[in-house]
């Protein structure tokens, strides 16, 4: 069993490896103005990502489409739960416009879960991908989708729009699903990934949070499951509690353990980004670039 730093999360208790420098305020304001002027949301803000300052400071952001209210209520996530509003038909064009203004060459698009929609929002994802492609034909596009209820027609709708990277996060190990993701299903998430991999023509990616009470053996089992499902890229990062209303951090996993997870995944043929601040869309182009080095494509720009 690996050694971890057991803790009750609170001010001043994070270890040195979880401290980040102050962001560049001027650059952050420029990104915020671009987003607010188009009524756009980002997962950087809604999910209280610890990398927001760094990414906004570099002039990048991950777009959160279909509003900022989720139909699910996961224990780790700071996105508000409830009944979402109507979809904005102008949003795909606004995302494309913002990506162009920011000069992005790798665009990451994610969303809240929309179980209230017949297709889970798949058609809106497809419209957004096509809008970005129309405005920025040379850019690469990565989508981070909810499970879409596991409905293959909905998954097809997203894949038919031809994103370069198809990401769906497993988030945690099966034993913790009832507490961490009570409205989701580990096996269903794997099936979504496996179906996308079987269809081909896209880089399939998933992610895991650690520090929620999982064991080393469970992380290794997840890596084996991901490899078995045909996943190409995996991200592993430290869970950080967004507020006292969310699940507590069970442990701060040291950087050397993240490196062990990276090595274990790559021994299975996966490309793994594993470090405390790794998130699904943090420097997302780097995973795609590494994959491209194996002869399957390239990427060009940093992205939050």
Beta strands, then each sheet from edge to edge (+ up, - down):
strand 1: 5-6
strand 2: 41-42
strand 3: 63-65
strand 4: 69-70
strand 5: 80-81
strand 6: 106-111
strand 7: 140-144
strand 8: 165-167
strand 9: 203-210
strand 10: 233-238
strand 11: 251-252
strand 12: 271-274
sheet 1: 1+ 11-
sheet 2: 2+ 3- 6- 7- 8- 9- 10- 12-
sheet 3: 4+ 5+
end
